[in-house]
C-alpha cells in the first residue's frame, strides 16, 4: 500500500477545520500528503471581488498546505459551482490517478451545504473510477489499480443538515498537533470577517477548539480529537483494510457504544 494520503474538500480552510490534525499525524508517520480544494473560495468574501478573492484564498491555501507539510493542488471549480457533473468528475479522477493515494479524506455524504456533499459524491466516484480503463479523465491519465480507502470527516456543527447529531465511527487523537492545526487554520486570515458575516463565527480558532474538545469528550479518552467514518470497501479494496488504524496506533479509538451504530448516517 502506498503511504500517500489525499484530502479532497470543497473550500480553502475546510481541511484545516475538519482534518488537519489527522493529516499532521500521518505526516509524522512518514506519509506523503496532498491537499485539494475543489472550489476556489471566490465567494468567500463580503468585500473582495471574485477574482481578487480567488487569488487571496489560493495564496492562503498554499501557505496552510506548507504548514501541514502537504503538496497543494489547484482548484477545479468556483464556489457554488461544485456540481455532480461529468466534466468536473473527469478532472478530479485525473488527479486521483496521478497521485495514486491509498487514503482519501473527504466530506461526509450529509452536511450542511451542497458544495460539501457534492464534493463527497464526486470524490467517491472519482476514486471508484481510478482503475476503469474505459473512463476517460481530463487530462488523460493511466489507470491506478491499487486499493484506496475512503474516510469521511465529521460535518460542521457535528450534525447533519436536519440538525441530527452525527457521532463518528472512530476518533483520532489530535492533542499533540492541535497547536499546529490552529496555526494552519490561521493562514486563512481572509475568512475571519466572512465567517462572522455569513455564519456567525466570532473566531475560527474558538470554533475549532470547541468542536475538537467535544469530539475528545465523545471519545472518552482524548483531550482534542477529529472524527471519521470509513467508507464501504466494495470497489475500493479489502474489507478489513483500515490504514488510519494501522498508521495511527494508540491515537485511533473506535466508538464502541450503541449510540455510534444507531446514529451512523450512512
C-alpha positions in Angstrom: 0.0 0.0 0.0 1.3 3.4 -1.0 1.8 5.7 2.0 0.1 8.5 0.2 -2.9 10.5 1.6 -5.1 12.9 -0.3 -7.5 15.3 1.3 -10.3 16.4 -1.0 -12.6 19.2 0.3 -14.9 21.8 -1.1 -13.2 25.1 0.0 -10.0 26.5 1.3 -10.0 26.2 5.1 -12.2 23.0 5.1 -9.1 20.9 5.5 -7.9 22.9 8.5 -11.3 22.9 10.1 -12.1 19.2 9.7 -9.0 17.0 9.1 -5.7 18.9 9.5 -4.9 17.0 12.8 -5.2 13.6 11.1 -3.0 14.7 8.2 -0.3 16.0 10.5 -0.2 12.7 12.4 0.0 10.8 9.1 2.9 13.1 8.1 4.7 12.3 11.3 4.3 8.6 10.4 6.1 9.1 7.1 3.1 9.5 4.8 3.2 11.8 1.7 0.4 14.3 2.0 -1.7 16.1 -0.7 -4.4 18.8 -0.4 -7.1 19.6 -2.9 -9.8 22.3 -2.5 -12.3 21.6 -5.4 -13.7 25.1 -5.0 -11.5 28.2 -5.4 -13.0 30.2 -2.5 -14.0 33.0 -4.8 -17.4 33.5 -3.0 -15.9 33.7 0.5 -15.7 37.4 0.9 -18.1 40.3 1.6 -15.6 42.9 0.3 -13.3 41.4 -2.3 -14.3 40.9 -6.0 -14.4 37.3 -7.2 -11.0 37.4 -9.0 -9.3 39.0 -6.0 -10.9 36.6 -3.5 -9.8 33.7 -5.7 -6.2 34.9 -5.6 -6.1 35.7 -1.9 -7.6 32.3 -0.9 -5.3 30.5 -3.2 -2.3 32.0 -1.5 -3.8 31.3 1.9 -4.4 27.6 1.0 -0.9 27.3 -0.3 0.5 28.6 3.0 -1.7 26.3 5.0 -0.6 23.3 2.9 3.1 24.2 3.6 2.4 24.3 7.3 0.9 20.9 7.1 3.8 19.5 5.1 1.5 18.8 2.1 1.6 19.3 -1.6 -1.1 21.7 -2.7 -3.2 21.1 -5.9 -5.1 23.9 -7.7 -8.9 24.2 -7.5 -11.1 22.7 -10.2 -14.2 24.9 -9.9 -15.6 28.1 -8.3 -17.7 28.1 -5.2 -21.3 27.1 -5.6 -20.4 25.6 -9.0 -19.3 22.3 -7.5 -21.9 20.2 -9.2 -22.0 16.4 -9.7 -21.4 16.5 -13.4 -19.2 14.7 -15.9 -16.5 17.3 -16.8 -15.7 18.0 -13.1 -15.7 14.3 -12.4 -13.2 13.6 -15.2 -10.9 16.3 -13.9 -11.0 15.0 -10.3 -10.5 11.4 -11.4 -7.3 12.6 -13.3 -5.9 13.9 -10.0 -6.7 10.7 -8.2 -4.9 8.6 -10.9 -1.9 11.0 -10.9 -1.5 10.9 -7.1 -2.3 7.2 -6.5 -3.5 7.7 -2.9 -4.1 4.7 -0.6 -6.1 7.0 1.7 -8.5 9.7 0.7 -10.1 12.0 3.2 -13.3 13.9 2.3 -16.6 15.3 3.5 -19.5 13.2 4.8 -22.4 12.4 2.4 -24.6 14.5 4.7 -23.5 18.0 5.6 -25.0 21.5 5.9 -24.2 22.7 2.4 -24.3 21.3 -1.1 -20.7 22.2 -2.0 -19.6 19.7 0.7 -22.0 16.9 -0.2 -21.3 17.3 -3.9 -17.5 17.2 -3.3 -18.1 14.0 -1.3 -20.1 12.4 -4.2 -17.5 13.5 -6.8 -14.7 12.1 -4.7 -16.3 8.7 -4.1 -17.0 8.3 -7.8 -13.6 9.6 -8.9 -11.8 7.1 -6.6 -14.2 4.3 -7.7 -13.2 5.0 -11.4 -9.5 5.0 -10.7 -8.9 1.6 -12.3 -11.5 1.8 -15.1 -9.7 1.9 -18.5 -13.0 2.9 -20.3 -13.5 6.0 -18.1 -11.5 8.8 -19.7 -10.1 11.5 -17.5 -9.3 15.2 -18.3 -6.4 15.3 -18.9 -5.9 11.6 -19.8 -4.1 9.7 -17.1 -3.2 6.0 -16.9 -5.4 3.9 -14.6 -4.4 3.2 -11.0 -5.4 -0.3 -9.8 -4.2 -0.1 -6.2 -6.5 -0.2 -3.2 -7.8 3.2 -1.9 -9.6 3.5 1.4 -12.0 6.4 1.7 -12.8 8.2 5.0 -15.5 10.8 5.7 -14.9 13.5 8.3 -17.5 14.9 10.7 -19.7 17.7 9.4 -19.6 21.3 10.6 -21.6 21.6 13.8 -21.3 17.8 14.2 -24.9 17.4 12.9 -26.5 16.7 9.5 -28.5 19.3 7.6 -31.6 18.4 9.7 -29.6 19.0 12.9 -29.4 15.4 13.9 -26.2 14.6 15.9 -23.6 12.6 13.9 -21.3 10.7 16.2 -18.4 9.2 14.2 -17.3 5.6 13.9 -13.9 6.4 15.3 -11.8 9.2 16.8 -8.3 10.4 16.1 -6.4 11.9 19.0 -5.1 15.3 17.7 -4.0 16.7 21.0 -0.3 16.6 20.2 -0.8 18.5 16.9 -3.6 20.8 18.0 -1.5 23.9 18.1 -0.1 23.2 14.6 -3.7 22.6 13.3 -4.7 26.1 14.6 -1.6 27.6 13.0 -2.6 26.2 9.7 -6.2 27.4 10.1 -4.9 30.9 10.9 -3.3 31.1 7.5 -6.9 31.6 6.2 -6.9 35.2 7.5 -9.4 36.5 5.0 -12.1 34.1 6.4 -12.4 35.7 9.8 -14.7 38.6 8.6 -16.5 36.4 6.1 -17.4 33.6 8.6 -18.6 36.2 11.1 -20.8 37.8 8.5 -22.2 34.7 6.8 -22.3 32.1 9.6 -21.8 33.9 12.9 -18.4 32.5 13.7 -16.8 35.1 16.1 -13.5 33.3 16.0 -12.3 30.4 13.8 -9.9 29.1 16.4 -12.6 29.2 19.1 -14.9 27.2 16.9 -12.3 24.5 16.2 -11.4 24.5 19.9 -15.0 23.8 20.8 -15.6 21.0 18.3 -12.2 19.4 18.9 -13.0 19.3 22.7 -16.5 17.9 22.0 -15.1 15.1 19.9 -12.5 14.5 22.6 -15.2 14.1 25.2 -17.2 11.8 22.9 -14.1 9.6 22.5 -14.0 9.1 26.3 -10.2 9.3 26.2 -8.7 12.2 24.2 -8.5 16.0 25.0 -8.8 17.0 21.3 -10.0 14.8 18.5 -11.2 14.5 15.0 -13.9 12.1 14.0 -14.2 9.8 11.0 -16.3 7.1 9.2 -14.7 4.5 6.9 -16.5 4.2 3.5 -17.6 0.8 2.3 -14.8 -1.3 0.9 -16.8 -2.5 -2.1 -15.0 -1.5 -5.2 -12.2 0.2 -3.3 -10.1 -2.5 -1.5 -10.0 -5.2 1.1 -12.9 -5.4 3.6 -10.6 -5.2 6.6 -8.3 -2.5 5.3 -8.1 0.4 7.7 -4.8 2.3 7.1 -5.6 5.1 9.5 -5.9 2.5 12.3 -2.6 0.9 11.2 -0.8 4.2 10.9 -2.0 6.0 14.0 -1.9 3.2 16.6 -2.9 4.5 20.0 -4.1 7.8 18.5 -7.0 5.8 16.9 -10.0 4.9 19.0 -13.2 3.1 17.9 -16.5 4.3 19.1 -17.8 1.1 20.7 -21.1 2.5 22.0 -24.6 1.7 20.7 -25.1 5.4 20.0 -22.3 5.2 17.4 -24.1 2.4 15.5 -27.6 3.8 15.8 -26.5 7.3 14.7 -24.3 6.2 11.8 -25.9 8.2 9.0 -24.5 6.0 6.2 
